[in-house]
């Protein structure tokens, strides 16, 4: 993958990365939907399986003071089965002791 960090000001940075994940070994099985009480539908994880999936994120980092940083970013990643993907938003506060 590739990471990118661009300083806007002394206290604000733009963060970005893009990567490709590849599953070297995977044991494929089936799962049963537990949220549907009256059906016994099974999902085959070996159908439309893609061992190589993309991951990308974009975020901002704000340096509050020495040793205190707050950051937030959005991450999007492809899932390995049935052409699905997921997007998450993260907020992190870090401080040095």
Order of alpha helices (4+ residues) and beta strands (2+ residues): beta-beta-beta-beta-beta-beta-beta
